[in-house]
Amino acid sequence: MYIIGENIHIISEKVKEALTNRDSEFFMDLAVKQVEAGASAVDINLGPRKKDWAEVFPWIVSAVESVVDVPLSIDTTNVDGMEAALKTIKKNQPILNSTSAEPDRLERIPMLAKKYGAKVIALTMAAEGIPVGADERVNIAVEKLIPRMMEIDFPMSDLIIDPLVLTTSGCQQYCPQLIETVRTLQYAWDPAPLISVGLSNVSNAVPNENRPLINRVYLAMLMGVGLQMMIANPFDNEQNDVIRWIETKDTSNSLGLVYNKIAERTSASEEPQPEDFNMSDPEQAAIWKTTQILLNKVIYADGYLNQ
């Protein structure tokens, strides 16, 4: 699993404070720790920075690139900020996060990525907003995103499709659609584009104590349909266990067996079954309940594990 570390994110109060203070040591330390925890790339999400982008993006790129030897993902809606970052990056092929099928962004960002030899993450989102159905998301990729890349002779190997994870809190009926989008995208074009998701989006607006479990169970389902890249938290050791268990098909312990079964069932277009779990084990029972909200079988509530 190729993990793009998500932890340099403007939503974090610590990141906001460090950015205000131009605390380069904070960002350098956080980048190093993410790579040591298993991140293959580091996402840098500072928001649009409408006033100070010309100074901020080169500053943070220089700081982070001085201590890690992995690609940097420049995560902003500010196209000028993207270019300021790209001009500064020296070490590895960068990633632009992101374009969409909205006309202006689809016009500008792929050209910027091509100019600087960057990979680009392309969201299955059009001007009308985020589609919910799997077919609609695949159609955006096949009818808008990929044709634009071909039009400008952009290398398909540098295109990453993000079919957009929606939260189980408020949008749980669309969680199964994302799974099917990931499954289908791999057969929608030849060669197939890379696929990445923002894993933790699935647990947005969920109580913090439940977020890692929801993320891990959804991850097992997505790995079952072939997901090999994601923006995620590399510090979640239990998440990393799930990745290792599924990638190596390690069923030597009860949790490895359960998560592999979830992946296998999803791969076969089947739903997990009660007999796949030892319901007398509270941890396995919690995993089972989580599969049910992610498959929209049980209505999500913050206290779903107690139901």
C-alpha positions in Angstrom: 0.0 0.0 0.0 1.3 3.4 -1.1 0.5 5.8 1.8 0.5 9.5 1.3 0.9 10.8 4.8 -2.0 13.1 5.7 -0.8 14.7 8.9 0.5 18.1 7.6 -3.0 19.5 7.3 -4.3 22.9 8.1 -7.3 21.5 9.9 -4.9 20.6 12.8 -4.5 23.3 15.4 -0.8 22.4 15.9 -0.2 22.8 12.2 -2.0 26.2 12.2 0.1 27.4 15.1 3.4 26.1 13.5 2.5 27.8 10.3 1.7 31.1 11.9 5.1 30.9 13.8 6.9 29.7 10.7 8.2 26.8 12.8 10.1 24.8 10.2 11.4 22.4 12.8 7.8 21.3 13.5 7.1 20.5 9.9 10.5 18.8 9.4 9.9 16.6 12.4 6.4 15.7 11.4 7.5 14.8 7.9 10.3 12.6 9.1 8.1 10.8 11.6 5.5 10.0 8.9 8.1 8.5 6.6 9.6 6.5 9.5 6.0 5.2 10.2 5.7 4.0 6.6 4.5 6.9 4.5 5.7 6.7 0.8 4.9 10.4 0.2 4.0 13.4 2.3 0.9 15.5 1.7 1.2 19.2 2.4 -2.3 20.8 2.9 -2.1 24.4 4.0 -5.3 25.5 2.5 -5.4 28.1 -0.3 -3.2 30.7 1.4 -4.6 33.5 -0.7 -2.5 36.2 0.8 0.9 34.6 1.5 1.1 31.7 -1.0 4.1 33.1 -2.8 6.2 32.9 0.4 4.6 30.0 2.2 4.7 27.2 -0.3 8.4 27.5 -1.2 9.2 27.9 2.5 7.5 24.7 3.6 8.6 22.7 0.6 12.3 23.6 1.2 11.9 22.7 4.9 10.3 19.3 4.3 12.4 18.4 1.4 15.6 19.0 3.4 14.8 16.1 5.7 12.9 13.5 3.7 13.6 11.7 0.4 10.0 10.9 -0.7 7.6 12.7 -3.1 5.7 15.7 -1.8 1.9 16.0 -2.5 0.9 19.7 -2.9 -2.6 19.8 -1.6 -4.3 23.1 -2.3 -7.0 24.8 -4.4 -4.5 27.6 -5.2 -3.1 26.9 -8.6 -0.5 29.7 -8.3 0.5 28.2 -4.9 0.9 24.8 -6.6 3.3 26.3 -9.2 5.3 28.1 -6.5 5.8 24.8 -4.7 6.7 23.0 -8.0 9.3 25.5 -8.8 10.9 24.8 -5.4 10.8 21.0 -5.4 14.2 19.4 -6.3 14.3 15.8 -5.2 11.4 13.6 -6.3 8.5 13.6 -8.7 5.8 15.7 -7.0 2.1 15.1 -6.8 -0.5 17.8 -7.4 -3.6 17.3 -5.2 -5.8 18.0 -7.1 -7.8 18.7 -10.2 -11.4 17.9 -10.9 -13.6 17.8 -14.0 -14.6 21.5 -13.3 -13.7 23.2 -16.6 -11.2 25.8 -15.2 -9.3 23.4 -13.0 -9.2 20.7 -15.7 -7.9 23.3 -18.1 -5.1 24.6 -15.9 -3.9 21.9 -13.5 -3.0 19.0 -15.9 -1.0 21.5 -18.0 0.8 22.6 -14.9 1.6 19.0 -13.9 2.9 18.3 -17.4 5.1 21.4 -17.4 6.8 20.3 -14.2 6.7 16.6 -14.7 4.3 16.0 -11.7 1.8 13.3 -11.1 -1.8 14.7 -10.7 -4.7 13.4 -8.5 -8.0 13.9 -10.4 -11.2 13.9 -8.5 -14.4 12.4 -10.0 -16.2 15.7 -9.4 -17.8 17.9 -12.0 -19.1 21.5 -11.8 -22.4 20.0 -10.6 -20.7 18.6 -7.5 -19.8 15.1 -6.3 -21.8 12.4 -8.0 -23.0 9.6 -5.7 -23.4 6.6 -7.9 -20.5 4.4 -9.0 -21.4 4.7 -12.7 -21.5 8.5 -12.6 -18.1 8.6 -11.0 -16.6 6.2 -13.5 -18.2 8.2 -16.3 -16.5 11.4 -15.2 -13.2 9.6 -15.2 -13.7 8.0 -18.6 -15.5 10.9 -20.4 -13.8 14.0 -18.9 -10.6 13.3 -16.8 -8.8 10.7 -19.0 -9.7 12.4 -22.3 -8.3 15.7 -21.1 -5.0 13.9 -20.2 -4.9 12.3 -23.6 -5.6 15.7 -25.3 -2.5 17.2 -23.8 -0.4 14.0 -24.1 -0.1 13.6 -20.4 1.5 10.3 -19.3 -1.3 7.9 -18.1 1.2 6.5 -15.6 1.2 9.9 -13.9 -2.6 10.1 -13.5 -4.2 9.2 -10.2 -8.0 9.0 -10.0 -9.6 9.8 -6.7 -13.3 8.7 -6.7 -14.0 10.6 -3.5 -14.8 9.0 -0.2 -17.9 10.3 1.5 -18.6 10.1 5.2 -20.6 7.4 6.8 -22.1 10.1 9.1 -24.8 11.6 6.8 -23.8 9.9 3.5 -23.6 6.2 4.5 -25.8 5.2 1.6 -22.9 6.2 -0.7 -20.2 4.2 1.0 -20.9 1.0 -1.0 -20.8 3.1 -4.2 -17.2 4.1 -3.6 -16.2 0.4 -3.3 -17.8 -0.3 -6.6 -16.2 2.7 -8.2 -12.8 1.5 -7.2 -13.6 -2.0 -8.5 -14.8 -0.7 -11.8 -12.2 2.0 -12.5 -9.5 -0.7 -12.8 -11.3 -2.0 -15.9 -12.5 1.3 -17.4 -9.4 2.1 -19.3 -6.3 0.3 -20.6 -3.8 1.0 -19.1 -5.8 1.5 -15.9 -5.0 4.7 -14.0 -3.7 4.6 -10.5 -6.5 5.0 -7.9 -6.2 6.7 -4.6 -8.7 7.7 -1.8 -8.7 9.9 1.2 -9.4 7.1 3.6 -10.2 9.1 6.7 -12.9 11.0 5.0 -15.2 8.1 5.6 -15.1 8.8 9.4 -15.4 12.6 9.2 -17.9 13.9 11.7 -17.7 10.7 13.7 -16.7 10.6 17.4 -12.9 10.4 17.6 -12.9 7.1 19.4 -14.8 5.4 16.5 -12.9 6.9 13.6 -9.9 4.5 13.4 -12.1 1.4 13.4 -14.4 2.7 10.7 -11.3 3.6 8.6 -9.7 0.2 9.1 -12.8 -1.8 8.1 -13.4 0.4 5.1 -9.8 -0.1 4.1 -10.2 -3.9 4.2 -13.1 -3.6 1.9 -11.3 -1.3 -0.5 -8.2 -3.5 -0.5 -10.5 -6.3 -1.4 -11.4 -4.5 -4.7 -7.8 -3.6 -5.4 -6.9 -0.3 -3.8 -3.2 0.2 -3.6 -2.8 3.9 -2.8 -4.4 6.2 -0.2 -4.0 9.5 1.7 -4.1 8.3 5.3 -2.5 8.5 8.7 0.7 6.4 8.8 0.8 6.6 12.6 -2.2 4.2 13.0 -0.4 1.0 13.8 -3.6 -1.1 13.8 -4.3 0.2 10.3 -0.8 -0.8 9.3 -1.5 -4.3 10.7 -4.6 -4.6 8.5 -2.6 -3.6 5.4 0.1 -6.2 6.3 -2.4 -9.0 7.1 -4.2 -8.5 3.8 -1.2 -8.0 1.6 0.5 -11.1 2.9 -2.8 -13.0 3.5 -1.7 -13.5 7.1 -4.5 -15.4 8.9 -2.4 -16.6 11.8 -4.3 -14.5 14.3 -8.1 -14.0 14.7 -8.1 -10.3 13.6 -6.0 -11.1 10.5 -8.4 -13.8 9.7 -11.4 -11.5 10.0 -9.9 -8.7 8.0 -8.8 -11.1 5.2 -12.3 -12.5 5.2 -13.8 -9.0 4.7 -11.4 -8.3 1.9 -12.2 -11.7 0.3 -15.9 -11.3 0.5 -15.8 -7.8 -1.0 -13.5 -9.0 -3.8 -16.1 -11.6 -4.7 -19.0 -9.0 -4.6 -20.3 -10.7 -1.5 -21.2 -9.2 1.9 -19.5 -10.3 5.2 -21.6 -12.8 7.0 -22.2 -13.3 10.8 -20.4 -16.6 10.7 -17.2 -14.9 9.6 -17.0 -13.4 13.1 -16.7 -14.6 16.6 -19.4 -12.5 18.1 -18.4 -13.4 21.7 -15.2 -11.4 21.0 -16.1 -7.7 21.6 -13.5 -6.6 19.0 -14.8 -8.8 16.3 -18.4 -7.9 17.1 -17.4 -4.2 16.7 -15.9 -5.0 13.3 -19.1 -6.8 12.3 -21.2 -3.8 13.3 -18.9 -1.5 11.4 -19.3 -3.6 8.2 -23.1 -3.1 8.5 -23.0 0.7 8.6 -20.5 0.9 5.8 -22.7 -1.3 3.6 -25.8 0.7 4.6 -27.5 -2.2 6.2 -27.9 -0.5 9.6 -28.5 3.2 10.0 -25.4 5.0 11.4 -25.6 6.6 14.8 -22.7 7.8 16.9 -23.5 5.0 19.4 -23.8 2.3 16.8 -21.3 0.0 18.6 -23.7 -0.1 21.7 -26.7 -1.0 19.7 
